[in-house]
Amino acid sequence: MRITRVEVTPRQIPLTVPYLIANRYCDTAEILFVTLTDEAGLAGYGAGSPVSSLTGDDFDIAARALHETIIPAVTGTDVSDLTAAIARAAEGSPGTCSALAALDIALHDLHAKRLGVPLVAMLGGARRRLITSVTVGIGDPAAMAEAARRHVEKGFRAIKVKIGQDAGIDLTRVRLIRDAVGPDIRIRVDANEGYDAATASDVARALEGLDVELFEQPVAAGDMPGMRAAAQATSIPVVADESVRVSEDLGPLLAADAACGVNIKLMKCGGILEACRLDRMLAQAGWSSLIGCMDESRVSIAAAAHFAAAAHSTGWIDLDGHLDLAADPFSGGFEIIDGEIVLGETPGLGVRFEGFQGSWGPGS
């Protein structure tokens, strides 16, 4: 199977609802769309959403890596050996994880289409339904509670609450959200590295009274003692995000016993192939994964959902990054029904390319 044509399309897409997290303000999704066409005319779709602090590449670096090294490594070549093709593409652009993820996803989509099966089946999975959380950004506590209530009215059964700025106000935020959504809705909190170790431990203990399902990245990525202190302060599962990008980063976290799970994001680790390595390592250690995302197109969210449905370590799903895009060139791939991502049986990712709107683009 040879790749005969490659298209890379960069787009900057506004968010319909900008939001704040502990370490940045988000109002635009910067996405690089990749289409691979093989000699039989089949197309595989992928997308990369760079956030430099997490993925190691920004929009310009990712675009340059795709054009200069990643795409040339596969264009005109036989990519029947998926692992070898991705390794070849990664060799010339180490650290450009979102750019590599875009290629990786497109190759996986193309391979599954050639086999005539959904990607989840190619990956060995049988599940087709996954409960996902939806995120509430940092803001006025009452407004956050109202936003959470509206999500529940739409059928979501899990809410991810962004915290990490002021411990006292953060606890008020979570308390008001719990009051607004009732006892049966799952609440997860994510501090995005916002606390020091002592504050994180205090918050972890206080969250126990609010029936919180997990506490994500309470301290700075490299603060293993702080992560461990927070994990030991509470019975709530502490999950690492920024602390682990690729499989090589997992060892120190495991050695320190500083969490019990890791947020696997295709954009962070470079795609499905590396995500599968992380999954195997976590499952072997008896840890769980939270399958998460950035602000992403439906095409890469679909890829993450197919991976999540096949992964052995999957404990939680947080795949809502497409919901706030003002527009998306893709449809299909999955539905969200009563707060669950429901995968179909269409070969590959199951997404449909609807076309790019002319107003999108760098600087738009």
N, C-alpha and C positions, 0 to 999 in steps of 0.2 A: 504494500500500500504506500504509494508515493504522494507527497503533498505537491500539488501543481500550482496552487494559488494561495496567497495569504493577504488578508486585508487587516490593517490596524487603524482603528478610528477613535481618536481621543475626543472626549466630550466632558464638559463641565455642566452639571445639571443642578439647578437650584432645588433646595428642599422646601416642601410646602410648609413645614413647621420647623424652623431652626431651633436648636436646643443647646443647652449648656451641660458640660460634664466637668469633673474636678479640674482637668488640665487643659481644656480647650473649648472654644465655641464653634459650633458646626452649623453652616448654612448652605453649603454646596457639596455635592458629591462629584469628585473628579474620577472619571472612569475611562479606562482604555479597553475598548472592545476589539476582540480578535476573531476573525473568521478564517478557518482552514478549509480548503477544498481539495479533495483527493482526485485521483485520476479517473474514478468512476463518477465524479460529479457530486458526491456526498459532501455536505458541509458540516463542520463541527464548530460550535460557538463557545466562546469564553470571554471573561472580562476580569480586569484587575482594578482594584480600588486602593491606590496607595495612600498611606498615612505615614509619613517618614519616621515618626517616633515608634511605630509598631512594625511597619513592613520593611524598613531599611531603604526604601526608595520613595521619592516624591513624584509628582506628575511628570516633570521633565526628565528626571533620571529614568523612570520606568519606560517612558516613550523611547528614549534613546537606547536603552538596553534592548527593547524589543526590536527596533529597527537595525541596530548595529551588530548584535550578537545572537539573541535568542531566536528570532525568526530565520536568519540565515543558516542556523544550525539544523533546521528541519526542512527548509524549502528545497524541493526537488529530491528529497531523500526518502528512503523507505522507513516508515515509522511503525512497522508491524510490531516491533519490539518496543512497547510503550515505555518501559523502564529505561532502556538504553536511549531512546529519543529524548526523554526529559532530562536525563543525566547529561547528554550532549548539549542541550540547550542551557543547562544550568552552569556548565563548566566555564563559560566565558563571562558570566554575569553573577558572580557570587553576591549574595546579600540583597539582590533586587527581587524580593519575594513576591510582591503583587504582580510584577511583570511576568515572572515565571508562572504564577498561578493562572494568569490569563491563558497562557499557552497550554499548561497542564489540563485545565478544564476543557478547552477546545479539543485536545487530543482524546481525552476520556469520552467526551460526547461523540466524537467521530468513531472511536472504536466500538462503543456500545451500539451505535447505529449500524455499523457494518455487521455486527452480530445479530441485530434485529431484536435487541432486548433493552429494557430500561437500564440505566446506569446502575441502579441499586442492585439489580439482579446480576449484572456483570461483576459487581463487587462482592457478591455472595450474600446479599441481604434479602430478607423476606418481608420485613415490615413495610407498611405503606402509610401509616398514620403516626404523627409525632406531635405531642403538645408543645407549643412554642410560647415563650413569653413575649411581651411587647414592652417597649421601654418608655419610661417617663423621665425626662431630663430635669436637671436642677432648676428650681424656680421658687416662687412663692409657695409655701406649704399648702395652703388651701387650694391654690390653682393646680398643684400637682395631684392632690386628692381628687379634684374634679376630673382631671384628665384620666386618672386611673379608673374612676367610676364609669366614664364614657367607654373606655376600652372594655370593661366588663360587660357593659350593655351590648357591645358588639359581639360578644361571645368569648372573649379571651378569658382564660382561667389562670393565667400566670402573668404577673407584673414584675418587670425589672425596674428598680428604683435607683437612679443615679444620686450618689451622695459623695462626701469627701471634702467638703469645704469647712463647715463649722459643726462640730459634733453635736452640740445641743440642738441646733436648728435641724440638723439631719435627722435626729431621733424624733423630733416633732413631725417632720415630713413623713417618716415611715409610720408613725402612730396615727396620723390623720388619714393616711392611705389605708391602713388596716381598718380603721373605723368606717371609711367610705365603701370599701369593697366587701367587708364582712369576713367571717372566719374561714370560709371554704376556698378562698382564692389564694393561690401560691404567691408569695412575695419574695423576691430575690433582691439583694442590694449590691451595688458596685461602686466602690470608692475610687477607682481609677488612680491608685497610688496616693490618695489625698491626705492620709494621716501619718503621723509619726507612730512609733511602736506602742508607746504608752496609751495614746488616744485610741489607736486601733483596738487594743485589748479592752479598754473601757467600753467602747462602742459595741464590740463583739458580745460582751456580757450583757449589755443593756438590750441588745436585739433579741435575746432569748425570750424575753417577755412579750415579744410582738410576733411570735410564730413565723420567723423568717426562715426560708428554705436554704439559702446559701449566702455567703459573704465573699464577694469577689475582690481580689487585689486590694487589700486594705492599706498596704504601705508601698514604698518605692520598689521598683522591680528587683534591684540588687540587694535589698535588705532581707536576707534569709533569717537572721535572728528575729527581726520584727514580724515576718510572716509566721515563724514558728510560735512566737509569743501570742499572737492573735489566735492562732489555731488552738493553742493549749488553753486559752482563756474561755473557750466556748464549746458547746456541743454542736453548734451550727457548722456545717461543712465550709471550710475556707478553700476557695478556688483561686488558683493563680491565672493571671492573664498576661500582663506585660512581662512577668518574670520568665515566661517560656515562649520563645518564638518557634524554634525548630527542635528536633529530637535531641540534638547535642546539649540543649539548655536544660533538659529534664533532670539530668544526673544530680546536680547540686541541690535541687529542690527535694528530690527523693532522699538524698543523703541526709539532709537537714530535717526530714520529716516535717516540712514547713507548710504542708497543705494536705488535702486529700483528693484534689482534682485539678484539672487544667482546662482552661478555655482554649479549644482548638479552633483557629480561624484559618480558612484556606489562604486568605491574603497574608497572614503573618508567616505561615510556614512554607508557602510556595506552591500550594496546590494539593490535590487529592493524594498523590503518591506519598508525599512527606506526611500528610495527615494520617495516612494508614500506618506509617512507622510509629508515629506518636501514639496512635490508638493501641497498637500491639504492646508498646512499652507500658502504657498506663494499665491495660488489662492485666499484664503480667504482674505488675506491682499491686494490683487490687485497688487501684484508684479509678475514679470516674472522670469522664470528660463532659464539659459544657461545650456544645457545638455552637459557636457564635459567629458574628459577622461585623462588617463595617457598614457604612452607607453604600449599598451595592445595588446593581441591577438584578432583576429577577433571574437572569441567566446564571449568575454566580451563586445566588441564594438557592436556586434549584440544585446546583452542584453540591452545596453544603448539605442540603436536605437528603439527597441521595446517599452521600457519604454517611451522614448521621444514622440513616436507617439501616446501614450495613455494618457500622462500627461496633466492636465488642464492648467498648468502655462507655458508650453513651449513657449519661445519667440525666442530662438536662439539655434542652434545646432553646436557643435564643436567636431565631432567624426572622428578623423583622426589618432588616435594613433597606428593603425595597419599598416599604410602605409610605415613606415620606418623600420619595422622588417626585418632582413635579411632572416628569414624563419618563418613559422607559421604552426603548426600542423593541423590547421583548414582551411577549405574553405567554400564557400557558406554563407548563412545567409542573405546576402543582396548584392546588386550591387551599385556601384557609377556611375551614368549616368548624364553627364552634371552638375556635382557638387551637385547632389542630391543623398542621400541614398535612395535606393528603396528596400523595404521589399517584400518578397515573401509570398506564402500561405502555405509553408511547416509547418507542426506542430512543436511546440516548437520554438527554436531559428532558426531552419532551417540550422544549420551548419553541416558540414561533417568532421569527424575526418579522417585525412589523414596519421597519424603516426608521431612519433618523429624521428628526425634524430639523429644518434648516436653521432655526434660531439657536440650536445648541452648538457649543464649540468653545474652544479656549477663549477666555475673556468675555464670553456671553453672560 
